[in-house]
Amino acid sequence: MKIVRLRTQNFRNLPDREWEFDPDFQVICGPNEAGKSSLLEALLVGLYGDATSSDSRFIRDRRWKSKERILVAMDLDMNGDIVTIERDFENRKNRLTLGDKKLTSKDKIHAWLQDHLPIQSESAFLETACVRQSEIHSDVRSSDLRNQIERHALSATGHDLRALYEALASEVTNCGKAGRPAHRKTLARSSDSKTRFLRYK
């Protein structure tokens, strides 16, 4: 799954616009109060929100002093198929569109997303795939920042990054010693699960 497009309306300090994302890798940077955290929150609302909810969180997401409710829509690339999710809080409607298939029941949308999203809940997303700015200690040295982010991202997986790195390094060393192409391919395949955690290398 890849998030390819996001549309926001009346959402915090974000302008009403459509946001396009790189299909391979996206870095969002900017000065304080530029809207980085708001953009992340909009993604979370799009994936896991419920436009019929009366949760005050979604009221707080409105632009300051606005009475109009928020709207978040996003396009996901799911193995080549484009899925559109819309959370229209003004009209209290959730919609999911995949080709000719349209779902409007919040329970059916939730069930479909549970079956198709790689991370099924917002809490799991926040524990594994996301590090919020408030979770990074401001007094940390830049050299320790990477370790802090890695520890946070792996905390819910039960994996130890150092152990993964050492196991992968050992397999690479063994692969080099083996000298046989067929053996190298087998070792490379066996290390795939570890390389998922080491893509930054």
C-alpha positions as CSV (number, residue, x, y, z in Angstrom):
1,M,0.0,0.0,0.0
2,K,1.2,3.5,-0.9
3,I,-0.4,6.8,0.0
4,V,-0.3,8.8,-3.3
5,R,-2.6,11.7,-2.7
6,L,-4.3,13.6,0.2
7,R,-6.9,16.3,0.1
8,T,-7.7,18.5,3.1
9,Q,-10.4,21.0,3.8
10,N,-10.6,23.2,6.9
11,F,-8.0,21.1,8.6
12,R,-6.0,22.8,11.3
13,N,-3.5,25.2,9.8
14,L,-3.3,23.4,6.4
15,P,-4.5,25.2,3.3
16,D,-7.5,23.7,1.5
17,R,-5.6,21.7,-1.2
18,E,-4.5,18.4,-2.6
19,W,-1.1,17.0,-1.6
20,E,0.7,14.6,-3.9
21,F,3.3,12.1,-2.5
22,D,6.2,10.4,-4.0
23,P,5.4,6.8,-4.6
24,D,8.8,5.6,-3.3
25,F,9.9,7.8,-0.5
26,Q,8.6,11.1,1.0
27,V,10.3,13.5,3.4
28,I,8.3,16.3,4.9
29,C,10.3,19.1,6.4
30,G,9.7,22.7,7.3
31,P,9.9,25.3,10.1
32,N,7.8,25.2,13.3
33,E,4.1,25.6,12.8
34,A,4.4,24.9,9.0
35,G,1.9,22.1,9.2
36,K,4.1,18.9,9.4
37,S,2.2,17.5,12.4
38,S,-1.1,18.6,10.9
39,L,-0.3,16.7,7.7
40,L,0.4,13.6,9.7
41,E,-2.8,14.0,11.7
42,A,-4.8,14.4,8.4
43,L,-3.3,11.1,7.2
44,L,-4.3,9.4,10.4
45,V,-7.8,10.7,10.2
46,G,-8.0,9.6,6.5
47,L,-6.9,6.0,7.4
48,Y,-8.5,5.5,10.8
49,G,-11.0,8.3,11.4
50,D,-14.8,8.1,11.5
51,A,-16.8,11.0,10.1
52,T,-19.8,10.0,12.2
53,S,-17.9,10.2,15.4
54,S,-18.6,12.9,18.0
55,D,-15.1,12.6,19.4
56,S,-13.8,16.1,20.4
57,R,-10.5,15.3,18.7
58,F,-12.1,15.8,15.3
59,I,-13.6,19.1,16.5
60,R,-10.2,20.3,17.6
61,D,-8.9,19.4,14.1
62,R,-11.0,22.3,12.6
63,R,-9.2,25.4,11.5
64,W,-9.1,27.9,14.4
65,K,-12.4,29.8,14.9
66,S,-14.1,27.9,12.1
67,K,-17.5,26.4,12.6
68,E,-17.2,24.3,9.5
69,R,-16.1,20.7,10.1
70,I,-13.1,19.0,8.5
71,L,-12.9,16.9,5.3
72,V,-10.0,14.5,4.5
73,A,-9.8,12.4,1.4
74,M,-7.0,10.2,0.3
75,D,-6.0,8.0,-2.6
76,L,-4.1,4.7,-1.8
77,D,-2.3,2.6,-4.4
78,M,-3.1,-1.0,-3.4
79,N,-1.2,-3.3,-5.7
80,G,-2.0,-1.1,-8.7
81,D,-5.6,-0.4,-7.8
82,I,-6.5,3.1,-6.6
83,V,-8.6,3.2,-3.5
84,T,-10.2,6.5,-2.4
85,I,-11.2,7.1,1.2
86,E,-13.2,10.1,2.2
87,R,-14.0,11.3,5.7
88,D,-16.6,14.1,5.4
89,F,-17.2,15.4,8.9
90,E,-19.5,18.2,7.7
91,N,-22.0,15.8,6.3
92,R,-21.0,12.9,8.7
93,K,-20.2,10.5,5.8
94,N,-17.4,8.0,5.3
95,R,-16.9,6.7,1.7
96,L,-14.5,4.1,0.2
97,T,-14.3,3.7,-3.6
98,L,-12.4,1.0,-5.5
99,G,-13.3,1.1,-9.2
100,D,-17.0,0.5,-9.4
101,K,-17.3,-0.6,-5.8
102,K,-18.5,2.0,-3.3
103,L,-18.8,1.5,0.4
104,T,-20.6,4.0,2.6
105,S,-21.3,2.0,5.8
106,K,-18.7,2.8,8.4
107,D,-18.6,-0.8,9.6
108,K,-18.1,-2.2,6.0
109,I,-15.3,0.4,5.4
110,H,-13.7,-0.5,8.7
111,A,-13.8,-4.2,7.8
112,W,-12.4,-3.6,4.3
113,L,-9.5,-1.6,5.7
114,Q,-8.8,-4.2,8.4
115,D,-8.5,-6.8,5.7
116,H,-6.3,-4.7,3.4
117,L,-4.2,-2.2,5.4
118,P,-0.8,-3.4,6.4
119,I,-1.2,-1.8,9.8
120,Q,-4.8,-2.3,10.9
121,S,-5.1,0.3,13.8
122,E,-4.1,3.8,14.5
123,S,-2.4,2.7,17.8
124,A,-0.4,0.1,15.9
125,F,0.6,2.7,13.3
126,L,1.7,5.1,16.0
127,E,3.7,2.3,17.8
128,T,5.6,1.1,14.7
129,A,5.5,3.3,11.6
130,C,5.4,6.8,13.1
131,V,7.4,8.9,15.5
132,R,5.7,12.1,16.5
133,Q,7.8,15.2,17.1
134,S,6.6,15.3,20.8
135,E,8.1,11.8,21.3
136,I,11.6,12.9,20.5
137,H,13.5,14.4,23.5
138,S,14.6,17.9,22.7
139,D,17.8,17.6,24.6
140,V,19.1,14.5,22.7
141,R,22.3,14.8,20.8
142,S,22.0,14.5,17.0
143,S,24.2,11.4,17.1
144,D,21.7,9.7,19.5
145,L,18.6,10.7,17.5
146,R,18.8,7.8,15.1
147,N,19.0,5.3,17.9
148,Q,16.0,6.9,19.6
149,I,13.9,6.8,16.5
150,E,14.9,3.2,15.8
151,R,14.1,2.1,19.3
152,H,10.7,3.7,19.2
153,A,9.8,2.3,15.7
154,L,10.9,-1.3,16.7
155,S,9.4,-1.2,20.2
156,A,6.2,-2.9,19.3
157,T,7.7,-5.4,16.9
158,G,9.8,-7.3,19.4
159,H,12.9,-7.0,17.2
160,D,16.2,-5.7,18.3
161,L,17.9,-3.6,15.5
162,R,21.4,-4.5,16.6
163,A,20.6,-8.2,16.6
164,L,19.0,-7.9,13.1
165,Y,22.0,-6.0,11.8
166,E,24.5,-8.5,13.2
167,A,22.5,-11.5,11.8
168,L,22.4,-9.8,8.4
169,A,26.1,-9.0,8.5
170,S,26.9,-12.6,9.4
171,E,24.8,-13.9,6.5
172,V,26.5,-11.5,4.1
173,T,29.9,-12.7,5.4
174,N,28.9,-16.3,5.0
175,C,27.6,-15.6,1.5
176,G,31.0,-14.1,0.5
177,K,32.8,-17.1,1.8
178,A,30.5,-19.6,0.1
179,G,31.6,-18.6,-3.4
180,R,28.8,-20.5,-5.0
181,P,26.1,-18.4,-6.8
182,A,23.3,-20.8,-5.9
183,H,24.2,-20.6,-2.2
184,R,24.4,-16.8,-2.3
185,K,20.8,-16.6,-3.7
186,T,19.5,-18.9,-0.9
187,L,21.2,-16.7,1.7
188,A,20.0,-13.5,0.1
189,R,16.4,-14.8,0.2
190,S,16.7,-15.9,3.8
191,S,17.8,-12.4,4.9
192,D,14.8,-10.6,3.2
193,S,12.9,-10.4,6.5
194,K,15.8,-8.6,8.1
195,T,16.5,-6.2,5.3
196,R,13.0,-4.8,5.7
197,F,14.2,-3.3,9.0
198,L,17.4,-2.1,7.5
199,R,16.3,-0.3,4.3
200,Y,18.1,2.9,5.3
201,K,21.4,1.1,5.0
